Amino acid sequence: TQPTPYRRPRTLAGLALRSLLTLSSARLIRTLSFTLTVLPSQIPRCYPRRFPHPPPTDWPAWLKIGFLPNSRGGCNDLILSGHATVTSTLACALTSVAGNGTLSRAVWTLVAVDYAIEALEGLHYSVDMWLGCVVTCLLWVLTRGAEREGERERKELWRKLRWQQSQQLQQQQLQQQQQQKQQLYEHSSRTPQWNGTVIGMYALPTILGFLILTVVPEAYVNYFLVGYTLWAGGIVFRWGQTNYSQHILLCLLYVTLAAYL
Protein backbone atom coordinates (compact mmCIF):
# COMPACT_ATOMS: atom_id res chain seq x y z
CA THR A 1 0.00 0.00 0.00
CA GLN A 2 1.05 3.52 -0.68
CA PRO A 3 2.03 5.56 2.39
CA THR A 4 -0.01 8.53 3.44
CA PRO A 5 1.63 11.74 2.18
CA TYR A 6 3.30 13.80 4.86
CA ARG A 7 1.25 16.97 5.30
CA ARG A 8 3.34 20.07 4.84
CA PRO A 9 3.02 22.52 7.74
CA ARG A 10 2.17 26.16 7.07
CA THR A 11 4.46 29.00 8.05
CA LEU A 12 3.74 32.59 9.00
CA ALA A 13 6.06 33.81 6.24
CA GLY A 14 4.23 31.71 3.65
CA LEU A 15 0.90 33.06 4.85
CA ALA A 16 2.23 36.63 4.67
CA LEU A 17 3.58 36.07 1.14
CA ARG A 18 0.26 34.62 -0.01
CA SER A 19 -1.63 37.54 1.53
CA LEU A 20 0.65 40.08 -0.18
CA LEU A 21 0.29 38.36 -3.56
CA THR A 22 -3.49 38.23 -3.19
CA LEU A 23 -3.77 41.86 -2.14
CA SER A 24 -1.36 43.18 -4.79
CA SER A 25 -3.12 41.19 -7.54
CA ALA A 26 -6.50 42.49 -6.41
CA ARG A 27 -5.20 46.08 -6.39
CA LEU A 28 -3.80 45.60 -9.91
CA ILE A 29 -7.18 44.32 -11.14
CA ARG A 30 -8.79 47.28 -9.36
CA THR A 31 -6.52 49.73 -11.18
CA LEU A 32 -7.32 48.19 -14.55
CA SER A 33 -11.04 48.10 -13.73
CA PHE A 34 -11.49 51.74 -12.77
CA THR A 35 -9.29 52.76 -15.68
CA LEU A 36 -11.95 51.20 -17.92
CA THR A 37 -15.06 52.26 -15.97
CA VAL A 38 -15.48 55.08 -13.45
CA LEU A 39 -18.82 55.75 -11.75
CA PRO A 40 -19.78 59.19 -10.36
CA SER A 41 -19.63 59.76 -6.62
CA GLN A 42 -22.80 59.41 -4.57
CA ILE A 43 -21.72 62.30 -2.27
CA PRO A 44 -22.93 65.79 -3.32
CA ARG A 45 -20.18 68.40 -3.81
CA CYS A 46 -17.54 65.76 -3.14
CA TYR A 47 -14.53 67.45 -4.70
CA PRO A 48 -14.73 70.82 -2.90
CA ARG A 49 -15.09 68.99 0.42
CA ARG A 50 -12.07 66.73 0.04
CA PHE A 51 -9.60 68.40 -2.29
CA PRO A 52 -8.25 71.89 -3.01
CA HIS A 53 -10.69 73.91 -5.05
CA PRO A 54 -9.87 75.06 -7.65
CA PRO A 55 -7.39 72.25 -8.36
CA PRO A 56 -3.70 73.17 -8.60
CA THR A 57 -2.33 73.95 -12.04
CA ASP A 58 1.27 73.09 -11.17
CA TRP A 59 1.86 69.41 -11.97
CA PRO A 60 4.17 68.64 -8.97
CA ALA A 61 1.49 69.93 -6.60
CA TRP A 62 -1.12 67.93 -8.49
CA LEU A 63 0.94 64.73 -8.16
CA LYS A 64 1.57 65.42 -4.48
CA ILE A 65 -2.17 65.63 -3.79
CA GLY A 66 -2.84 62.51 -5.84
CA PHE A 67 -0.36 60.42 -3.86
CA LEU A 68 -1.72 61.32 -0.43
CA PRO A 69 -3.08 58.15 1.27
CA ASN A 70 -6.75 58.97 1.79
CA SER A 71 -8.99 56.47 3.57
CA ARG A 72 -12.06 58.50 2.54
CA GLY A 73 -11.41 57.76 -1.12
CA GLY A 74 -11.65 60.04 -4.10
CA CYS A 75 -14.63 61.58 -5.83
CA ASN A 76 -15.36 58.67 -8.11
CA ASP A 77 -16.48 55.20 -7.16
CA LEU A 78 -13.53 53.06 -8.16
CA ILE A 79 -14.46 49.49 -9.05
CA LEU A 80 -13.27 47.29 -7.34
CA SER A 81 -13.48 48.55 -3.79
CA GLY A 82 -10.02 48.83 -2.24
CA HIS A 83 -11.61 48.52 1.19
CA ALA A 84 -13.18 45.21 0.16
CA THR A 85 -9.87 43.82 -1.15
CA VAL A 86 -8.09 44.50 2.16
CA THR A 87 -10.82 43.16 4.44
CA SER A 88 -11.42 40.11 2.24
CA THR A 89 -7.70 39.27 2.21
CA LEU A 90 -7.55 39.50 6.01
CA ALA A 91 -10.71 37.38 6.32
CA CYS A 92 -9.32 34.71 3.97
CA ALA A 93 -6.05 34.56 5.89
CA LEU A 94 -7.77 34.37 9.28
CA THR A 95 -10.32 31.70 8.35
CA SER A 96 -7.75 29.56 6.52
CA VAL A 97 -5.56 29.45 9.62
CA ALA A 98 -8.36 29.03 12.16
CA GLY A 99 -9.96 25.96 10.57
CA ASN A 100 -13.08 26.55 12.66
CA GLY A 101 -16.48 26.64 10.96
CA THR A 102 -18.14 28.78 13.62
CA LEU A 103 -15.35 31.34 13.60
CA SER A 104 -15.33 31.44 9.80
CA ARG A 105 -19.07 32.14 9.66
CA ALA A 106 -18.69 34.87 12.28
CA VAL A 107 -15.83 36.54 10.41
CA TRP A 108 -17.63 36.55 7.06
CA THR A 109 -20.82 37.79 8.72
CA LEU A 110 -18.90 40.76 10.10
CA VAL A 111 -17.39 41.37 6.67
CA ALA A 112 -20.86 41.30 5.08
CA VAL A 113 -22.17 43.77 7.68
CA ASP A 114 -19.20 46.05 7.02
CA TYR A 115 -19.91 45.99 3.28
CA ALA A 116 -23.59 46.72 3.86
CA ILE A 117 -22.70 49.75 5.99
CA GLU A 118 -20.33 51.04 3.29
CA ALA A 119 -23.12 50.81 0.69
CA LEU A 120 -25.82 52.29 2.93
CA GLU A 121 -23.67 55.28 3.88
CA GLY A 122 -23.05 56.04 0.22
CA LEU A 123 -19.30 55.40 0.39
CA HIS A 124 -19.47 52.67 -2.27
CA TYR A 125 -21.88 51.13 -4.68
CA SER A 126 -22.93 47.66 -3.58
CA VAL A 127 -21.42 46.12 -6.74
CA ASP A 128 -18.01 47.49 -5.70
CA MET A 129 -18.06 45.63 -2.42
CA TRP A 130 -19.43 42.45 -3.97
CA LEU A 131 -16.87 42.29 -6.77
CA GLY A 132 -14.03 43.22 -4.41
CA CYS A 133 -14.92 40.28 -2.15
CA VAL A 134 -15.45 37.74 -4.96
CA VAL A 135 -12.31 38.64 -6.91
CA THR A 136 -10.14 38.65 -3.78
CA CYS A 137 -11.43 35.23 -2.66
CA LEU A 138 -10.73 33.77 -6.11
CA LEU A 139 -7.22 35.23 -6.04
CA TRP A 140 -6.69 33.69 -2.61
CA VAL A 141 -7.41 30.26 -4.07
CA LEU A 142 -5.12 30.88 -7.05
CA THR A 143 -2.17 31.93 -4.84
CA ARG A 144 -2.26 28.73 -2.80
CA GLY A 145 1.11 27.67 -4.21
CA ALA A 146 2.82 30.66 -2.62
CA GLU A 147 2.81 28.95 0.79
CA ARG A 148 5.98 26.89 0.61
CA GLU A 149 8.36 25.69 3.25
CA GLY A 150 11.52 27.72 3.53
CA GLU A 151 13.95 24.81 4.00
CA ARG A 152 14.80 22.70 0.97
CA GLU A 153 15.90 19.81 3.15
CA ARG A 154 12.41 19.33 4.59
CA LYS A 155 10.88 19.41 1.12
CA GLU A 156 13.19 16.60 0.01
CA LEU A 157 12.28 14.51 3.04
CA TRP A 158 8.54 14.84 2.39
CA ARG A 159 9.00 14.08 -1.31
CA LYS A 160 10.82 10.86 -0.47
CA LEU A 161 8.08 9.83 1.95
CA ARG A 162 5.41 10.29 -0.74
CA TRP A 163 7.20 7.92 -3.13
CA GLN A 164 7.93 4.98 -0.85
CA GLN A 165 6.97 1.67 -2.44
CA SER A 166 5.73 -0.55 0.34
CA GLN A 167 4.44 -0.54 3.89
CA GLN A 168 7.56 -2.22 5.24
CA LEU A 169 9.87 0.25 3.52
CA GLN A 170 7.65 3.03 4.79
CA GLN A 171 8.01 1.93 8.40
CA GLN A 172 11.79 1.76 8.12
CA GLN A 173 12.29 4.98 6.25
CA LEU A 174 9.67 6.87 8.25
CA GLN A 175 11.72 6.45 11.41
CA GLN A 176 14.83 7.71 9.65
CA GLN A 177 12.99 10.64 8.18
CA GLN A 178 11.57 11.57 11.57
CA GLN A 179 15.05 11.56 13.06
CA GLN A 180 16.41 13.71 10.26
CA LYS A 181 13.43 16.01 10.54
CA GLN A 182 14.07 16.44 14.26
CA GLN A 183 17.73 17.20 13.57
CA LEU A 184 16.76 19.79 10.96
CA TYR A 185 14.26 21.31 13.37
CA GLU A 186 16.83 21.51 16.16
CA HIS A 187 19.34 23.01 13.76
CA SER A 188 16.86 25.60 12.45
CA SER A 189 15.61 26.48 15.93
CA ARG A 190 19.06 26.69 17.48
CA THR A 191 19.71 30.17 18.85
CA PRO A 192 22.18 31.92 16.51
CA GLN A 193 25.24 33.76 17.72
CA TRP A 194 23.94 37.29 17.65
CA ASN A 195 26.48 39.91 16.70
CA GLY A 196 26.31 43.48 15.52
CA THR A 197 25.93 42.57 11.85
CA VAL A 198 23.04 40.16 12.42
CA ILE A 199 21.26 42.56 14.76
CA GLY A 200 21.68 45.36 12.24
CA MET A 201 20.35 43.25 9.36
CA TYR A 202 17.19 42.33 11.28
CA ALA A 203 16.72 45.82 12.72
CA LEU A 204 17.05 47.64 9.37
CA PRO A 205 13.67 46.56 7.85
CA THR A 206 11.87 47.39 11.11
CA ILE A 207 13.50 50.80 11.41
CA LEU A 208 12.76 51.60 7.76
CA GLY A 209 9.11 50.65 8.22
CA PHE A 210 8.85 52.79 11.36
CA LEU A 211 10.38 55.80 9.60
CA ILE A 212 8.06 55.40 6.60
CA LEU A 213 5.01 55.47 8.88
CA THR A 214 6.12 58.21 11.28
CA VAL A 215 8.60 60.54 9.53
CA VAL A 216 7.96 60.40 5.78
CA PRO A 217 5.27 62.93 4.64
CA GLU A 218 2.05 61.34 3.47
CA ALA A 219 2.60 62.65 -0.05
CA TYR A 220 5.67 60.45 -0.42
CA VAL A 221 4.60 57.31 1.48
CA ASN A 222 3.62 55.48 -1.71
CA TYR A 223 7.04 56.11 -3.26
CA PHE A 224 8.79 54.66 -0.22
CA LEU A 225 6.44 51.64 -0.18
CA VAL A 226 7.31 50.91 -3.82
CA GLY A 227 11.02 51.12 -3.02
CA TYR A 228 10.57 48.93 0.07
CA THR A 229 8.70 46.35 -2.02
CA LEU A 230 11.41 46.27 -4.71
CA TRP A 231 14.11 45.87 -2.06
CA ALA A 232 12.22 43.02 -0.35
CA GLY A 233 11.64 41.33 -3.71
CA GLY A 234 15.34 41.54 -4.51
CA ILE A 235 16.26 39.92 -1.19
CA VAL A 236 13.78 37.06 -1.71
CA PHE A 237 14.92 36.54 -5.33
CA ARG A 238 18.58 36.45 -4.33
CA TRP A 239 18.44 34.48 -1.06
CA GLY A 240 15.20 32.53 -1.39
CA GLN A 241 12.93 31.66 1.55
CA THR A 242 15.40 32.28 4.38
CA ASN A 243 14.59 33.50 7.87
CA TYR A 244 15.82 36.97 6.93
CA SER A 245 13.68 37.20 3.77
CA GLN A 246 10.66 36.00 5.77
CA HIS A 247 11.34 38.75 8.32
CA ILE A 248 11.42 41.38 5.55
CA LEU A 249 8.14 40.12 4.04
CA LEU A 250 6.41 40.31 7.42
CA CYS A 251 7.69 43.86 7.94
CA LEU A 252 6.46 44.82 4.46
CA LEU A 253 3.02 43.39 5.21
CA TYR A 254 2.71 45.32 8.48
CA VAL A 255 3.94 48.60 6.97
CA THR A 256 1.54 48.32 4.00
CA LEU A 257 -1.47 47.58 6.21
CA ALA A 258 -0.55 50.38 8.62
CA ALA A 259 -0.24 52.89 5.75
CA TYR A 260 -3.63 52.15 4.22
CA LEU A 261 -5.86 51.13 7.13
C-alpha positions as CSV (number, residue, x, y, z in Angstrom):
1,T,0.0,0.0,0.0
2,Q,1.1,3.5,-0.7
3,P,2.0,5.6,2.4
4,T,0.0,8.5,3.4
5,P,1.6,11.7,2.2
6,Y,3.3,13.8,4.9
7,R,1.3,17.0,5.3
8,R,3.3,20.1,4.8
9,P,3.0,22.5,7.7
10,R,2.2,26.2,7.1
11,T,4.5,29.0,8.1
12,L,3.7,32.6,9.0
13,A,6.1,33.8,6.2
14,G,4.2,31.7,3.7
15,L,0.9,33.1,4.8
16,A,2.2,36.6,4.7
17,L,3.6,36.1,1.1
18,R,0.3,34.6,0.0
19,S,-1.6,37.5,1.5
20,L,0.6,40.1,-0.2
21,L,0.3,38.4,-3.6
22,T,-3.5,38.2,-3.2
23,L,-3.8,41.9,-2.1
24,S,-1.4,43.2,-4.8
25,S,-3.1,41.2,-7.5
26,A,-6.5,42.5,-6.4
27,R,-5.2,46.1,-6.4
28,L,-3.8,45.6,-9.9
29,I,-7.2,44.3,-11.1
30,R,-8.8,47.3,-9.4
31,T,-6.5,49.7,-11.2
32,L,-7.3,48.2,-14.6
33,S,-11.0,48.1,-13.7
34,F,-11.5,51.7,-12.8
35,T,-9.3,52.8,-15.7
36,L,-12.0,51.2,-17.9
37,T,-15.1,52.3,-16.0
38,V,-15.5,55.1,-13.5
39,L,-18.8,55.8,-11.7
40,P,-19.8,59.2,-10.4
41,S,-19.6,59.8,-6.6
42,Q,-22.8,59.4,-4.6
43,I,-21.7,62.3,-2.3
44,P,-22.9,65.8,-3.3
45,R,-20.2,68.4,-3.8
46,C,-17.5,65.8,-3.1
47,Y,-14.5,67.4,-4.7
48,P,-14.7,70.8,-2.9
49,R,-15.1,69.0,0.4
50,R,-12.1,66.7,0.0
51,F,-9.6,68.4,-2.3
52,P,-8.3,71.9,-3.0
53,H,-10.7,73.9,-5.1
54,P,-9.9,75.1,-7.7
55,P,-7.4,72.2,-8.4
56,P,-3.7,73.2,-8.6
57,T,-2.3,73.9,-12.0
58,D,1.3,73.1,-11.2
59,W,1.9,69.4,-12.0
60,P,4.2,68.6,-9.0
61,A,1.5,69.9,-6.6
62,W,-1.1,67.9,-8.5
63,L,0.9,64.7,-8.2
64,K,1.6,65.4,-4.5
65,I,-2.2,65.6,-3.8
66,G,-2.8,62.5,-5.8
67,F,-0.4,60.4,-3.9
68,L,-1.7,61.3,-0.4
69,P,-3.1,58.2,1.3
70,N,-6.8,59.0,1.8
71,S,-9.0,56.5,3.6
72,R,-12.1,58.5,2.5
73,G,-11.4,57.8,-1.1
74,G,-11.6,60.0,-4.1
75,C,-14.6,61.6,-5.8
76,N,-15.4,58.7,-8.1
77,D,-16.5,55.2,-7.2
78,L,-13.5,53.1,-8.2
79,I,-14.5,49.5,-9.0
80,L,-13.3,47.3,-7.3
81,S,-13.5,48.5,-3.8
82,G,-10.0,48.8,-2.2
83,H,-11.6,48.5,1.2
84,A,-13.2,45.2,0.2
85,T,-9.9,43.8,-1.2
86,V,-8.1,44.5,2.2
87,T,-10.8,43.2,4.4
88,S,-11.4,40.1,2.2
89,T,-7.7,39.3,2.2
90,L,-7.5,39.5,6.0
91,A,-10.7,37.4,6.3
92,C,-9.3,34.7,4.0
93,A,-6.0,34.6,5.9
94,L,-7.8,34.4,9.3
95,T,-10.3,31.7,8.4
96,S,-7.8,29.6,6.5
97,V,-5.6,29.5,9.6
98,A,-8.4,29.0,12.2
99,G,-10.0,26.0,10.6
100,N,-13.1,26.6,12.7
101,G,-16.5,26.6,11.0
102,T,-18.1,28.8,13.6
103,L,-15.3,31.3,13.6
104,S,-15.3,31.4,9.8
105,R,-19.1,32.1,9.7
106,A,-18.7,34.9,12.3
107,V,-15.8,36.5,10.4
108,W,-17.6,36.5,7.1
109,T,-20.8,37.8,8.7
110,L,-18.9,40.8,10.1
111,V,-17.4,41.4,6.7
112,A,-20.9,41.3,5.1
113,V,-22.2,43.8,7.7
114,D,-19.2,46.1,7.0
115,Y,-19.9,46.0,3.3
116,A,-23.6,46.7,3.9
117,I,-22.7,49.8,6.0
118,E,-20.3,51.0,3.3
119,A,-23.1,50.8,0.7
120,L,-25.8,52.3,2.9
121,E,-23.7,55.3,3.9
122,G,-23.0,56.0,0.2
123,L,-19.3,55.4,0.4
124,H,-19.5,52.7,-2.3
125,Y,-21.9,51.1,-4.7
126,S,-22.9,47.7,-3.6
127,V,-21.4,46.1,-6.7
128,D,-18.0,47.5,-5.7
129,M,-18.1,45.6,-2.4
130,W,-19.4,42.4,-4.0
131,L,-16.9,42.3,-6.8
132,G,-14.0,43.2,-4.4
133,C,-14.9,40.3,-2.2
134,V,-15.5,37.7,-5.0
135,V,-12.3,38.6,-6.9
136,T,-10.1,38.6,-3.8
137,C,-11.4,35.2,-2.7
138,L,-10.7,33.8,-6.1
139,L,-7.2,35.2,-6.0
140,W,-6.7,33.7,-2.6
141,V,-7.4,30.3,-4.1
142,L,-5.1,30.9,-7.1
143,T,-2.2,31.9,-4.8
144,R,-2.3,28.7,-2.8
145,G,1.1,27.7,-4.2
146,A,2.8,30.7,-2.6
147,E,2.8,28.9,0.8
148,R,6.0,26.9,0.6
149,E,8.4,25.7,3.3
150,G,11.5,27.7,3.5
151,E,14.0,24.8,4.0
152,R,14.8,22.7,1.0
153,E,15.9,19.8,3.2
154,R,12.4,19.3,4.6
155,K,10.9,19.4,1.1
156,E,13.2,16.6,0.0
157,L,12.3,14.5,3.0
158,W,8.5,14.8,2.4
159,R,9.0,14.1,-1.3
160,K,10.8,10.9,-0.5
161,L,8.1,9.8,2.0
162,R,5.4,10.3,-0.7
163,W,7.2,7.9,-3.1
164,Q,7.9,5.0,-0.9
165,Q,7.0,1.7,-2.4
166,S,5.7,-0.6,0.3
167,Q,4.4,-0.5,3.9
168,Q,7.6,-2.2,5.2
169,L,9.9,0.2,3.5
170,Q,7.6,3.0,4.8
171,Q,8.0,1.9,8.4
172,Q,11.8,1.8,8.1
173,Q,12.3,5.0,6.2
174,L,9.7,6.9,8.3
175,Q,11.7,6.4,11.4
176,Q,14.8,7.7,9.6
177,Q,13.0,10.6,8.2
178,Q,11.6,11.6,11.6
179,Q,15.1,11.6,13.1
180,Q,16.4,13.7,10.3
181,K,13.4,16.0,10.5
182,Q,14.1,16.4,14.3
183,Q,17.7,17.2,13.6
184,L,16.8,19.8,11.0
185,Y,14.3,21.3,13.4
186,E,16.8,21.5,16.2
187,H,19.3,23.0,13.8
188,S,16.9,25.6,12.5
189,S,15.6,26.5,15.9
190,R,19.1,26.7,17.5
191,T,19.7,30.2,18.8
192,P,22.2,31.9,16.5
193,Q,25.2,33.8,17.7
194,W,23.9,37.3,17.6
195,N,26.5,39.9,16.7
196,G,26.3,43.5,15.5
197,T,25.9,42.6,11.8
198,V,23.0,40.2,12.4
199,I,21.3,42.6,14.8
200,G,21.7,45.4,12.2
201,M,20.3,43.2,9.4
202,Y,17.2,42.3,11.3
203,A,16.7,45.8,12.7
204,L,17.1,47.6,9.4
205,P,13.7,46.6,7.9
206,T,11.9,47.4,11.1
207,I,13.5,50.8,11.4
208,L,12.8,51.6,7.8
209,G,9.1,50.7,8.2
210,F,8.9,52.8,11.4
211,L,10.4,55.8,9.6
212,I,8.1,55.4,6.6
213,L,5.0,55.5,8.9
214,T,6.1,58.2,11.3
215,V,8.6,60.5,9.5
216,V,8.0,60.4,5.8
217,P,5.3,62.9,4.6
218,E,2.0,61.3,3.5
219,A,2.6,62.7,0.0
220,Y,5.7,60.4,-0.4
221,V,4.6,57.3,1.5
222,N,3.6,55.5,-1.7
223,Y,7.0,56.1,-3.3
224,F,8.8,54.7,-0.2
225,L,6.4,51.6,-0.2
226,V,7.3,50.9,-3.8
227,G,11.0,51.1,-3.0
228,Y,10.6,48.9,0.1
229,T,8.7,46.3,-2.0
230,L,11.4,46.3,-4.7
231,W,14.1,45.9,-2.1
232,A,12.2,43.0,-0.4
233,G,11.6,41.3,-3.7
234,G,15.3,41.5,-4.5
235,I,16.3,39.9,-1.2
236,V,13.8,37.1,-1.7
237,F,14.9,36.5,-5.3
238,R,18.6,36.4,-4.3
239,W,18.4,34.5,-1.1
240,G,15.2,32.5,-1.4
241,Q,12.9,31.7,1.5
242,T,15.4,32.3,4.4
243,N,14.6,33.5,7.9
244,Y,15.8,37.0,6.9
245,S,13.7,37.2,3.8
246,Q,10.7,36.0,5.8
247,H,11.3,38.8,8.3
248,I,11.4,41.4,5.5
249,L,8.1,40.1,4.0
250,L,6.4,40.3,7.4
251,C,7.7,43.9,7.9
252,L,6.5,44.8,4.5
253,L,3.0,43.4,5.2
254,Y,2.7,45.3,8.5
255,V,3.9,48.6,7.0
256,T,1.5,48.3,4.0
257,L,-1.5,47.6,6.2
258,A,-0.6,50.4,8.6
259,A,-0.2,52.9,5.8
260,Y,-3.6,52.1,4.2
261,L,-5.9,51.1,7.1
